[in-house]
């Protein structure tokens, strides 16, 4: 018999991105699947808002708004290999939204370094 347990492992607000009056957050939701013989973590990227203790997936990363259940997260969310990979994707998405740019943080850092090195 398979059992599921879930936990928000990483979350960050995306400043200025709203769904109604709620600020949208992006994060990595972990689902631990256990059987009598073993257990395994899977990591999923979610965009969401909260209503009290309930999580509602938003259309930014899921196509439409839907209640967050284990099955809806597994079916409608992008799976990533590690928690660290998920964190990087969330931070890059947030950075692109806030800056209004498609440049990644690494690209911006490299440009700044090149500017500094050219000045010297």
Backbone bond lengths (Angstrom), bond angles and torsions (degrees), N, CA, C in turn:
res aa  C-N    CA-C-N  psi(-1)  N-CA   C-N-CA  omega(-1)  CA-C   N-CA-C  phi
1 X - - - 1.442 - - 1.528 108.94 -
2 X 1.320 116.95 127.17 1.459 122.59 -178.95 1.526 109.17 -90.03
3 X 1.327 115.19 134.13 1.458 121.32 175.67 1.521 108.84 -120.96
4 X 1.341 115.86 145.01 1.455 121.65 178.93 1.519 109.38 -116.57
5 X 1.315 114.69 141.18 1.457 122.30 173.35 1.517 106.05 -135.80
6 X 1.327 117.05 136.73 1.453 119.32 -177.58 1.506 112.80 -126.22
7 X 1.335 113.80 156.52 1.452 119.97 -178.31 1.525 109.26 -157.88
8 X 1.344 116.00 136.90 1.454 120.34 172.91 1.527 106.54 -73.80
9 X 1.324 116.83 117.41 1.459 121.35 -176.34 1.521 112.84 -97.41
10 X 1.329 116.30 -23.74 1.467 120.71 178.82 1.514 108.10 -157.04
11 X 1.329 116.25 140.01 1.455 120.56 -179.42 1.524 109.59 -152.05
12 X 1.336 115.54 143.49 1.458 121.13 175.19 1.527 109.03 -147.29
13 X 1.333 115.86 141.34 1.469 120.78 176.78 1.516 109.40 -76.71
14 X 1.326 115.79 144.05 1.460 121.07 174.84 1.527 106.18 -102.61
15 X 1.327 115.86 99.77 1.462 122.00 -174.75 1.522 111.69 -53.56
16 X 1.314 116.24 127.48 1.450 121.59 176.09 1.512 115.17 84.78
17 X 1.314 119.11 -6.54 1.465 121.62 177.72 1.524 107.50 -96.22
18 X 1.330 115.47 119.33 1.464 120.65 -173.10 1.517 111.88 -123.39
19 X 1.319 113.84 153.68 1.460 123.71 168.81 1.524 104.16 -130.48
20 X 1.336 115.89 103.93 1.468 119.03 -170.97 1.513 108.30 66.26
21 X 1.312 117.09 -127.10 1.471 121.48 177.43 1.519 112.53 -96.85
22 X 1.315 118.05 2.72 1.464 122.30 -175.86 1.524 111.66 -98.20
23 X 1.316 115.84 137.64 1.456 121.20 173.75 1.522 108.60 -76.60
24 X 1.312 115.23 132.67 1.459 120.54 179.99 1.529 109.20 -78.98
25 X 1.310 114.66 140.29 1.457 122.15 176.00 1.519 108.03 -117.92
26 X 1.308 115.37 152.37 1.458 120.71 171.57 1.523 107.26 -121.44
27 X 1.310 115.42 150.33 1.445 117.29 -177.18 1.510 113.23 -167.76
28 X 1.315 112.79 -177.79 1.458 121.62 177.69 1.520 107.00 -114.86
29 X 1.329 115.52 119.72 1.452 121.60 178.89 1.522 107.38 -105.54
30 X 1.315 115.73 125.99 1.454 120.66 179.58 1.512 110.98 -99.20
31 X 1.306 115.98 134.66 1.459 121.48 174.72 1.524 107.55 -118.50
32 X 1.331 114.82 120.78 1.463 121.82 179.12 1.520 107.50 -97.29
33 X 1.300 115.53 117.33 1.459 122.53 179.18 1.519 107.81 -100.54
34 X 1.330 115.76 126.07 1.467 117.87 -179.73 1.519 110.91 -126.98
35 X 1.314 113.17 142.46 1.457 122.54 172.74 1.527 105.69 -124.58
36 X 1.322 118.70 171.24 1.463 118.96 178.48 1.536 113.21 -57.18
37 X 1.339 118.05 -24.55 1.460 120.56 -175.20 1.521 114.73 -97.99
38 X 1.343 118.05 -26.02 1.465 118.34 -175.23 1.525 111.44 -160.91
39 X 1.341 114.67 171.30 1.454 122.24 175.94 1.510 109.78 -135.66
40 X 1.332 116.02 153.88 1.458 120.19 -175.73 1.523 110.16 -151.88
41 X 1.344 116.94 132.72 1.457 121.97 174.00 1.521 109.68 -88.83
42 X 1.353 115.45 140.63 1.459 122.70 168.77 1.513 106.30 -127.16
43 X 1.341 116.30 145.39 1.463 121.54 -174.44 1.525 109.74 -119.31
44 X 1.339 115.56 134.08 1.455 121.43 -176.20 1.526 110.37 -130.47
45 X 1.347 115.78 139.91 1.456 121.45 175.64 1.519 108.80 -84.57
46 X 1.331 116.29 129.87 1.456 118.84 177.77 1.529 110.11 -132.85
47 X 1.322 115.58 146.81 1.465 122.37 166.21 1.519 104.15 -111.12
48 X 1.343 116.04 136.68 1.460 117.29 -171.25 1.521 112.87 -158.95
49 X 1.308 113.96 165.64 1.456 123.60 168.54 1.523 106.62 -127.31
50 X 1.300 115.85 164.42 1.458 119.35 177.20 1.514 110.17 -116.85
51 X 1.309 115.38 144.87 1.462 124.68 171.83 1.518 105.07 -125.44
52 X 1.331 115.86 96.71 1.459 119.19 -174.13 1.509 108.93 65.48
53 X 1.314 117.43 -122.38 1.469 121.60 177.88 1.522 112.77 -93.12
54 X 1.344 117.03 -4.45 1.463 121.03 -177.61 1.524 111.04 -86.80
55 X 1.315 116.33 142.60 1.456 123.12 175.28 1.524 108.00 -105.21
56 X 1.341 115.70 132.22 1.463 121.69 176.81 1.524 107.31 -119.65
57 X 1.326 116.27 121.93 1.461 121.27 177.38 1.517 108.85 -70.11
58 X 1.326 117.21 138.38 1.466 120.93 -178.07 1.520 110.90 -104.42
59 X 1.314 114.50 166.54 1.460 120.62 -173.55 1.528 113.83 -73.79
60 X 1.327 119.20 -11.57 1.453 120.35 -179.79 1.528 111.98 -56.12
61 X 1.316 117.18 -44.36 1.465 120.45 -179.07 1.520 113.03 -115.94
62 X 1.334 118.06 -0.96 1.465 119.79 -174.22 1.518 114.55 -124.60
63 X 1.314 118.18 -0.92 1.455 120.75 177.47 1.513 114.28 87.52
64 X 1.301 117.99 -33.43 1.458 123.20 177.11 1.523 108.50 -160.01
65 X 1.320 115.22 166.05 1.472 120.18 -178.91 1.525 109.65 -80.90
66 X 1.343 115.77 133.21 1.459 120.87 -176.75 1.531 108.88 -151.74
67 X 1.321 116.37 147.06 1.465 119.87 176.33 1.527 109.69 -63.08
68 X 1.324 114.93 141.87 1.464 120.04 179.78 1.523 109.90 -83.25
69 X 1.310 115.15 110.34 1.463 122.53 172.05 1.524 105.94 -125.15
70 X 1.311 116.95 165.19 1.461 118.71 178.41 1.526 110.52 -56.08
71 X 1.321 116.98 -44.67 1.469 119.65 -177.32 1.530 111.73 -68.50
72 X 1.349 118.66 -38.57 1.467 119.39 179.70 1.525 111.29 -69.60
73 X 1.321 117.35 -35.91 1.471 120.15 177.43 1.522 109.75 -66.42
74 X 1.319 117.58 -46.46 1.465 121.05 179.98 1.529 111.01 -62.56
75 X 1.320 117.05 -41.00 1.462 121.87 -175.69 1.528 113.30 -76.59
76 X 1.338 118.29 -38.30 1.469 121.29 -169.82 1.528 115.13 -110.59
77 X 1.309 119.29 -1.54 1.462 121.17 -176.69 1.516 110.65 -110.21
78 X 1.337 114.61 150.63 1.463 119.61 177.05 1.519 109.24 -75.61
79 X 1.313 115.28 131.86 1.462 121.41 178.10 1.527 108.48 -89.85
80 X 1.334 116.11 137.22 1.460 121.87 175.03 1.524 108.35 -119.20
81 X 1.316 115.82 160.59 1.463 120.44 -174.33 1.525 113.59 -77.05
82 X 1.355 116.39 -35.68 1.463 119.70 -176.48 1.523 110.37 -137.22
83 X 1.306 115.27 160.57 1.461 121.39 175.05 1.522 109.78 -62.10
84 X 1.322 118.24 -41.34 1.460 122.31 -178.87 1.529 111.41 -62.44
85 X 1.328 117.25 -40.98 1.461 121.32 177.00 1.527 109.90 -61.24
86 X 1.324 116.23 -43.17 1.461 120.61 179.09 1.521 112.32 -63.35
87 X 1.323 117.18 -41.89 1.467 121.09 178.06 1.527 110.92 -60.02
88 X 1.332 116.74 -44.68 1.464 120.74 179.93 1.525 111.51 -61.57
89 X 1.321 116.99 -42.40 1.464 120.59 179.51 1.523 110.22 -64.04
90 X 1.324 117.41 -43.09 1.467 121.25 178.72 1.521 111.36 -61.62
91 X 1.328 117.02 -45.00 1.464 120.84 -178.85 1.526 111.43 -67.37
92 X 1.324 117.04 -38.09 1.460 119.75 178.14 1.533 110.68 -66.97
93 X 1.317 117.23 -41.76 1.463 121.54 177.60 1.529 109.78 -60.32
94 X 1.317 116.44 -47.03 1.467 122.08 179.42 1.527 110.33 -60.46
95 X 1.323 117.11 -44.78 1.459 121.52 -179.88 1.528 111.46 -61.72
96 X 1.329 116.14 -43.71 1.459 120.02 179.29 1.525 111.25 -64.46
97 X 1.318 117.79 -39.68 1.459 121.29 179.09 1.527 110.32 -64.72
98 X 1.319 116.87 -48.84 1.469 121.27 -175.99 1.527 110.99 -66.37
99 X 1.339 117.23 -41.86 1.464 120.28 -176.33 1.531 112.66 -82.26
100 X 1.321 117.10 -17.57 1.460 119.67 -175.70 1.521 111.76 69.63
101 X 1.317 116.87 23.12 1.451 122.04 -175.64 1.524 109.94 -125.59
102 X 1.322 115.56 150.57 1.462 120.13 174.87 1.520 111.81 -91.02
103 X 1.344 116.99 2.12 1.457 120.14 177.41 1.514 109.90 -72.33
104 X 1.306 116.36 139.35 1.456 120.48 176.35 1.521 109.23 -80.11
105 X 1.320 116.04 163.35 1.464 120.35 177.14 1.523 110.54 -59.06
106 X 1.324 117.87 -41.16 1.460 120.98 -179.89 1.518 110.29 -63.12
107 X 1.326 117.99 -40.78 1.462 121.97 178.88 1.524 109.86 -63.05
108 X 1.337 117.79 -43.82 1.462 121.63 178.28 1.524 111.09 -62.96
109 X 1.321 117.76 -42.52 1.470 121.27 178.41 1.523 110.54 -62.27
110 X 1.326 116.43 -43.53 1.464 119.78 179.64 1.524 111.34 -62.51
111 X 1.348 117.48 -40.47 1.465 120.35 177.06 1.519 111.14 -62.14
112 X 1.327 117.54 -43.69 1.454 121.02 179.45 1.524 110.63 -63.48
113 X 1.330 116.78 -43.51 1.469 119.74 177.76 1.519 111.75 -61.25
114 X 1.336 116.97 -42.62 1.459 120.47 178.34 1.519 110.98 -62.72
115 X 1.333 117.54 -40.93 1.475 121.22 178.01 1.517 110.59 -62.17
116 X 1.310 117.10 -42.88 1.470 121.63 -179.61 1.516 110.26 -64.49
117 X 1.342 116.24 -46.04 1.452 120.64 -177.96 1.544 112.31 -66.91
118 X 1.336 117.20 -33.49 1.465 120.76 178.63 1.524 110.62 -69.87
119 X 1.329 117.76 -32.38 1.465 121.53 -179.03 1.513 112.29 -70.97
120 X 1.328 116.86 -21.92 1.476 119.91 -176.59 1.481 112.52 -91.99
